[in-house]
């Protein structure tokens, strides 16, 4: 994975060759993804990606992965695609609209942070995570960290956790494993464990 000076989702168009690999997809239908349909992201998506950047960049600076961001109606909800030296995050605009309308900002931040967590784990493996965790659980822990640093209200945190539970990765670790990973990331990055537990209990899953 290419290393750069800051954690940055960028909107510039990047060409990805045949060696591209889908690392994580939050939904089925990855085989229908058509990279030629990639478009620049919406301003709202870039704004929320910026909030995620602000939350996580201090943890990896100055060696944070750079990821291009695109919207694409053929994407399986949201996914991370990598080549040997580049990465891109792709989201289906209809998916982001539905998630935002139902669960709000925090849910989008958590979803973006989960995908970014995969790239971050490659260049900045965290010693505070359990050594036997899968890459999906490590990505969840980074999402929990981003939620803590975003300083969401209790209600917004509950909605974000609900959204994350509703749209699992295609490899589908059970929620009973994912929730502790999210919680550890949340607490490690300064979040209040009691607030997290209350939000987790209040969410509708």
C-alpha positions, 0 to 999 in steps of 0.5 A, a space after each residue: 500500500 502506498 504511504 503518504 504524508 496524511 490521511 486523505 480521501 481524495 476525489 481525483 480520478 484514478 485508473 485502476 488496472 485488472 489487478 485490482 482486488 476487492 478487499 471488503 464489500 458491505 453487501 452482495 453483488 460485488 461481481 456486478 461492480 463496473 469500475 468504468 462507472 466510477 464518478 466523483 463523490 458528492 460534496 456531502 460524502 466528501 464532507 463526512 469523509 473529511 470528518 473521518 479523516 480528522 478523527 483518524 489521521 492523528 493515529 497514523 500521521 505521517 504514514 497514512 494510506 491515501 484513498 481515492 473516493 468514488 460513487 458508483 451505482 453498481 457498487 455493492 453498497 460500499 467497498 474498498 478496492 486495492 491494487 499493489 500501490 493504490 486504493 479506492 473507496 467506492 460507495 453506491 449513492 442510493 445506499 449512502 442516501 438510504 443510510 443517511 436518511 435513516 441513521 444520520 452522519 455517524 452511520 456514514 462516518 462509521 461505514 467509511 471508517 470501517 473500509 478505511 480501517 482495512 487500509 490503515 491496518 496494512 500500514 499501521 497495525 495497532 498493538 492495542 488490538 487482539 492478535 487473533 482478530 480477523 482483518 474485519 474486526 480490526 477494521 471495526 476497531 478503527 471504526 469505533 475509534 473514529 466514532 469516539 473521536 467524532 464525539 457523537 451524541 448518545 442517540 447518534 452513536 446508537 444509530 451508527 452502531 445500528 447501521 453498522 450491524 445492519 450492513 455487515 461485510 460479505 465475510 460476515 463476522 457475527 455481531 457478538 464478535 464485532 461489537 467488542 471490537 467496536 467498543 475497544 476502538 471506541 474506548 482506546 480513542 478516548 470514548 466513554 465505555 458507559 456511553 458506548 454500552 448504553 448506545 449499544 443497548 439502545 440500538 435496534 438490531 
